[in-house]
């Protein structure tokens, strides 16, 4: 039963005949897990907390980085370096003290996915890589839980709901993950700041519809929106019964991974004491100016033509924000004959600058 304060808080929602007090009580009783507290996860969490979802779970092992602030609206400059899940919990409880927020400051994998997801009614996928997306799908299939999926690319976004009332799964429209080179690199594609807010809000809306039993859920339908033209299209797809036979989880390769040797920040400091070591920041110029750990700046966007200022006989240590772009640059150097190429583990996310 809603308290007097809750009735006042949700009044604009409960006067909707489709929701009413009964629908609001359903929202208060619902348990929703949001995996990824980044560009998509931030608006999803904010709107679900504001709407009165009774229990929200946040699963994210990442920390706040300056490059996140362009689109991840839960965070500020003062929180750079802090765990996203912990910061998000504080903000959501401040927004709505009537809800419960559970923290899982870890990355989802085959060992913890089923345990973390088991107690929730709905799982929202706010991840940014194919490996996690397929893992979430398979876990939802095993647990028979609906998965609200969102994805963004430059100015385009898509939303669908999988495994809803035994409906189609993610694999029914995307049977297998893309192979190396078949999809844009995770670090380089870019995204306009407003797009995650648009797609995340639609994901939150699908959750509200499912919990309250109103409207038509995006099950068996993929909504695609182009924000440059504001054209949208809906693609229908059907259940492939073979995709319901998953019984175990396995970790897929991260499709932004490369076989490059990583070093810790401590090891980096030791190596850069030697004159023969070249330290290179491959982030964009604006990122470098906002904070760096030394060395020269050769942005990845110009790396293929600018790398030749480096000495192939010397040790090269590359770094970026999270380690993804530096691995791309390292692969290029190795292909050009550089012998000793290293990258900073996890980038400078874990370094106070």
C-alpha positions as CSV (number, residue, x, y, z in Angstrom):
1,X,0.0,0.0,0.0
2,X,1.3,3.4,-0.9
3,X,2.0,5.9,1.8
4,X,0.5,9.4,1.8
5,X,3.9,10.8,0.7
6,X,4.2,8.3,-2.1
7,X,0.7,9.1,-3.3
8,X,1.7,12.8,-3.6
9,X,5.0,11.9,-5.3
10,X,3.4,9.7,-8.0
11,X,0.2,11.7,-8.5
12,X,1.0,12.7,-12.1
13,X,1.4,9.0,-12.9
14,X,-1.5,7.5,-10.9
15,X,-4.1,9.9,-12.5
16,X,-3.4,8.1,-15.7
17,X,-6.3,5.6,-15.9
18,X,-4.0,3.0,-17.5
19,X,-1.8,3.0,-14.4
20,X,-3.8,4.3,-11.3
21,X,-3.0,3.3,-7.8
22,X,-3.0,-0.4,-8.6
23,X,-0.4,0.1,-11.3
24,X,1.7,2.2,-9.0
25,X,1.6,-0.5,-6.4
26,X,2.8,-3.0,-9.1
27,X,5.7,-0.7,-9.8
28,X,6.6,-0.4,-6.1
29,X,6.6,-4.2,-5.8
30,X,8.8,-4.7,-9.0
31,X,12.4,-5.7,-9.0
32,X,14.5,-4.6,-12.0
33,X,18.2,-5.2,-12.6
34,X,20.1,-2.8,-14.8
35,X,23.3,-4.1,-16.2
36,X,25.7,-1.3,-17.1
37,X,25.4,2.2,-15.5
38,X,26.8,4.0,-18.5
39,X,25.2,5.9,-21.3
40,X,22.1,3.8,-21.5
41,X,22.0,2.7,-17.8
42,X,22.0,6.3,-16.5
43,X,18.7,7.4,-18.0
44,X,17.1,4.0,-17.4
45,X,18.0,4.1,-13.7
46,X,16.9,7.7,-13.3
47,X,13.5,7.2,-14.9
48,X,12.8,3.9,-13.2
49,X,13.8,5.4,-9.8
50,X,11.6,8.4,-10.5
51,X,8.7,6.2,-11.6
52,X,8.8,4.2,-8.3
53,X,10.3,0.8,-9.2
54,X,10.5,-0.6,-5.7
55,X,13.9,-2.4,-6.1
56,X,16.6,-1.5,-8.5
57,X,19.8,-3.5,-9.0
58,X,22.9,-1.9,-10.5
59,X,25.6,-4.2,-11.9
60,X,28.7,-2.3,-13.1
61,X,32.3,-2.8,-12.2
62,X,33.6,0.4,-13.9
63,X,34.7,3.7,-12.5
64,X,33.7,7.2,-13.7
65,X,36.0,8.6,-16.3
66,X,36.1,12.2,-17.7
67,X,35.1,10.8,-21.1
68,X,31.9,9.5,-19.6
69,X,30.6,12.9,-18.7
70,X,29.5,13.8,-22.2
71,X,26.6,11.4,-22.0
72,X,26.4,9.6,-18.6
73,X,24.2,12.1,-16.8
74,X,24.4,10.6,-13.3
75,X,28.0,11.6,-12.8
76,X,30.0,14.8,-12.3
77,X,33.6,15.9,-12.4
78,X,33.9,15.4,-8.6
79,X,33.1,11.7,-9.0
80,X,35.9,10.8,-11.5
81,X,37.6,7.7,-10.3
82,X,34.7,6.5,-8.1
83,X,32.8,3.3,-8.7
84,X,29.8,4.0,-11.0
85,X,27.5,1.7,-9.1
86,X,28.2,3.4,-5.8
87,X,27.7,6.9,-7.2
88,X,24.5,5.9,-9.0
89,X,23.1,4.4,-5.8
90,X,23.6,7.7,-3.9
91,X,22.0,9.8,-6.6
92,X,19.0,7.4,-7.0
93,X,18.3,7.3,-3.3
94,X,18.5,11.1,-3.2
95,X,16.0,11.3,-6.0
96,X,13.6,8.7,-4.4
97,X,14.2,7.6,-0.8
98,X,11.2,5.2,-1.1
99,X,13.1,2.7,-3.3
100,X,15.7,0.0,-2.5
101,X,18.9,0.0,-4.5
102,X,21.1,-3.1,-4.6
103,X,24.8,-2.7,-5.7
104,X,26.8,-5.2,-7.7
105,X,30.1,-3.3,-8.4
106,X,31.3,-6.1,-10.7
107,X,31.3,-6.9,-14.4
108,X,28.7,-9.6,-15.4
109,X,30.3,-12.9,-16.4
110,X,29.4,-16.5,-16.7
111,X,30.2,-17.2,-13.0
112,X,28.0,-14.5,-11.5
113,X,25.3,-13.7,-14.0
114,X,22.7,-16.3,-12.9
115,X,23.2,-15.6,-9.2
116,X,22.8,-11.8,-9.6
117,X,19.9,-12.0,-12.0
118,X,17.9,-14.7,-10.3
119,X,15.9,-12.5,-7.9
120,X,14.8,-9.9,-10.4
121,X,11.6,-9.7,-12.5
122,X,13.1,-7.9,-15.4
123,X,16.7,-7.4,-16.7
124,X,17.7,-4.2,-18.6
125,X,20.8,-4.5,-20.8
126,X,22.8,-1.3,-20.8
127,X,26.0,-3.0,-21.8
128,X,28.3,-1.7,-24.6
129,X,29.7,-4.9,-26.1
130,X,28.5,-8.0,-27.8
131,X,30.0,-10.5,-25.4
132,X,28.0,-9.1,-22.5
133,X,24.9,-8.7,-24.5
134,X,24.9,-12.4,-25.6
135,X,25.7,-13.5,-22.0
136,X,22.7,-11.5,-20.6
137,X,20.4,-13.0,-23.3
138,X,21.5,-16.5,-22.5
139,X,21.1,-16.0,-18.8
140,X,17.7,-14.5,-19.2
141,X,16.7,-17.5,-21.4
142,X,17.8,-19.9,-18.7
143,X,16.0,-18.0,-16.0
144,X,13.0,-17.2,-18.2
145,X,13.2,-13.5,-17.5
146,X,12.5,-10.7,-20.0
147,X,15.5,-8.7,-21.3
148,X,15.0,-5.0,-22.3
149,X,17.8,-4.4,-24.8
150,X,19.1,-1.1,-26.1
151,X,22.0,-0.3,-28.4
152,X,23.5,3.0,-29.8
153,X,25.7,3.9,-32.7
154,X,26.7,7.5,-33.7
155,X,23.2,9.0,-34.2
156,X,21.2,5.8,-34.4
157,X,19.7,3.6,-31.6
158,X,17.6,0.5,-31.3
159,X,15.4,-1.1,-28.6
160,X,13.7,-4.4,-28.3
161,X,12.4,-6.7,-25.5
162,X,13.5,-10.3,-25.6
163,X,12.3,-13.5,-23.9
164,X,9.0,-11.8,-22.9
165,X,6.2,-14.3,-22.2
166,X,8.4,-17.0,-23.9
167,X,8.8,-14.8,-26.9
168,X,11.8,-14.4,-29.3
169,X,15.3,-14.0,-27.8
170,X,18.2,-11.8,-28.9
171,X,19.6,-14.8,-30.8
172,X,16.4,-15.0,-32.8
173,X,17.3,-11.7,-34.6
174,X,21.1,-11.8,-34.1
175,X,22.0,-15.5,-34.1
176,X,25.7,-15.2,-33.6
177,X,28.1,-12.4,-32.5
178,X,30.0,-10.6,-35.2
179,X,33.5,-11.8,-36.0
180,X,36.5,-9.6,-35.7
181,X,36.3,-6.7,-38.3
182,X,32.6,-7.2,-38.9
183,X,31.5,-4.5,-36.5
184,X,32.8,-1.0,-35.7
185,X,35.4,-0.8,-33.0
186,X,34.0,-0.1,-29.5
187,X,36.3,2.9,-28.8
188,X,36.1,4.7,-32.1
189,X,32.5,4.9,-33.3
190,X,31.4,7.8,-31.1
191,X,27.9,8.8,-30.1
192,X,26.0,12.1,-29.9
193,X,25.3,13.0,-26.2
194,X,21.5,13.0,-26.4
195,X,21.1,9.6,-28.1
196,X,21.6,7.4,-24.9
197,X,19.0,9.5,-23.2
198,X,16.5,8.9,-25.9
199,X,17.1,5.1,-26.1
200,X,17.4,4.7,-22.4
201,X,14.1,6.5,-21.8
202,X,12.4,4.1,-24.3
203,X,13.9,1.1,-22.4
204,X,12.6,2.5,-19.1
205,X,9.2,2.9,-20.8
206,X,9.1,-0.7,-21.8
207,X,9.8,-1.8,-18.2
208,X,7.0,0.4,-17.0
209,X,4.6,-1.1,-19.6
210,X,5.6,-4.7,-18.7
211,X,5.3,-4.2,-14.9
212,X,1.9,-2.4,-15.1
213,X,0.5,-4.6,-18.0
214,X,-0.3,-1.7,-20.3
215,X,0.4,-1.0,-24.0
216,X,2.1,-3.2,-26.5
217,X,5.6,-4.4,-25.5
218,X,8.4,-4.4,-28.1
219,X,8.6,-8.2,-28.1
220,X,9.3,-9.7,-31.5
221,X,9.9,-6.2,-32.8
222,X,13.1,-4.1,-33.2
223,X,12.6,-0.4,-33.1
224,X,15.3,1.6,-34.9
225,X,15.6,5.4,-34.7
226,X,17.8,7.7,-36.7
227,X,18.1,10.9,-34.7
228,X,19.6,12.9,-37.7
229,X,16.4,12.5,-39.7
230,X,14.0,11.4,-36.9
231,X,12.9,8.5,-39.0
232,X,12.0,5.3,-37.2
233,X,11.4,1.8,-38.4
234,X,10.1,-1.3,-36.7
235,X,11.4,-4.7,-37.9
236,X,9.4,-7.8,-36.9
237,X,11.1,-11.2,-36.1
238,X,9.9,-14.5,-34.9
239,X,10.9,-17.1,-32.3
240,X,13.4,-19.8,-33.2
241,X,12.6,-22.6,-30.8
242,X,16.2,-23.8,-30.9
243,X,17.2,-20.6,-29.1
244,X,15.2,-21.7,-26.0
245,X,17.4,-24.8,-25.5
246,X,20.3,-23.0,-23.8
247,X,21.2,-24.6,-20.4
248,X,24.6,-23.3,-19.5
249,X,26.6,-20.1,-19.8
250,X,30.0,-19.4,-21.3
251,X,32.0,-16.3,-21.6
252,X,32.3,-15.1,-25.2
253,X,35.5,-13.3,-26.3
254,X,35.3,-9.5,-25.8
255,X,35.0,-8.3,-29.4
256,X,37.2,-5.3,-28.6
257,X,40.0,-7.5,-27.4
258,X,43.5,-7.8,-28.9
259,X,46.5,-10.1,-27.9
260,X,48.7,-7.2,-26.8
261,X,50.8,-7.2,-23.6
262,X,49.4,-5.0,-20.8
263,X,51.4,-3.5,-17.9
264,X,50.3,-2.0,-14.6
265,X,50.8,1.7,-13.9
266,X,53.6,0.8,-11.4
267,X,55.5,-1.1,-14.1
268,X,54.9,1.8,-16.5
269,X,56.6,4.2,-14.1
270,X,59.5,1.9,-13.8
271,X,60.0,1.5,-17.5
272,X,59.6,5.2,-18.3
273,X,62.6,5.9,-16.1
274,X,64.7,4.6,-19.0
275,X,65.5,7.0,-21.9
276,X,64.7,4.3,-24.5
277,X,61.1,4.2,-23.6
278,X,58.5,6.1,-25.6
279,X,55.2,6.9,-23.8
280,X,52.2,7.7,-26.1
281,X,48.7,8.9,-25.3
282,X,46.4,7.8,-28.1
283,X,43.3,9.7,-26.9
284,X,42.0,12.7,-28.7
285,X,43.8,16.1,-28.1
286,X,41.0,17.5,-25.9
287,X,41.1,14.4,-23.7
288,X,44.9,14.7,-23.4
289,X,44.7,18.4,-22.4
290,X,42.1,17.6,-19.7
291,X,44.6,15.3,-18.0
292,X,47.4,12.9,-18.9
293,X,50.3,11.0,-17.4
294,X,52.9,12.4,-19.7
295,X,54.4,11.3,-23.0
296,X,53.4,12.6,-26.4
297,X,49.9,12.7,-27.8
298,X,49.2,10.8,-31.1
299,X,45.4,10.4,-31.3
300,X,44.2,7.0,-32.6
301,X,42.2,8.9,-35.3
302,X,45.6,10.0,-36.9
303,X,47.8,7.2,-35.6
304,X,48.1,5.3,-38.9
305,X,49.7,8.3,-40.6
306,X,51.5,9.8,-37.6
307,X,53.0,6.7,-35.9
308,X,56.3,7.0,-37.9
309,X,57.7,9.6,-35.5
310,X,58.2,6.7,-33.1
311,X,61.4,4.7,-33.0
312,X,60.7,1.0,-33.8
313,X,63.8,-0.1,-32.0
314,X,62.7,1.4,-28.6
315,X,60.1,0.3,-26.1
316,X,56.7,1.9,-26.8
317,X,54.1,2.2,-24.1
318,X,50.6,3.3,-25.2
319,X,47.7,4.4,-23.1
320,X,44.2,5.7,-23.4
321,X,41.1,6.0,-21.2
322,X,40.2,2.4,-20.7
323,X,42.8,0.4,-22.7
324,X,40.8,-0.3,-25.8
325,X,42.2,2.4,-28.2
326,X,45.7,1.7,-27.0
327,X,45.4,-1.9,-28.0
328,X,44.3,-0.9,-31.5
329,X,47.3,1.3,-31.8
330,X,49.6,-1.4,-30.4
331,X,48.3,-3.9,-33.0
332,X,49.1,-1.4,-35.8
333,X,52.7,-0.9,-34.5
334,X,53.3,-4.6,-34.2
335,X,52.1,-5.0,-37.8
336,X,54.6,-2.3,-38.9
337,X,57.5,-4.2,-37.3
338,X,57.8,-2.6,-33.9
339,X,59.3,-5.2,-31.5
340,X,58.5,-4.0,-27.9
341,X,55.0,-2.6,-27.6
342,X,53.0,-2.4,-24.4
343,X,49.7,-0.9,-23.3
344,X,48.6,0.5,-19.9
345,X,46.2,-2.0,-18.2
346,X,42.7,-0.5,-18.0
347,X,44.0,2.8,-19.3
348,X,44.2,5.9,-17.1
349,X,40.7,5.2,-15.6
350,X,42.5,3.7,-12.6
351,X,45.1,6.5,-12.4
352,X,44.5,9.8,-10.5
353,X,45.7,12.6,-12.8
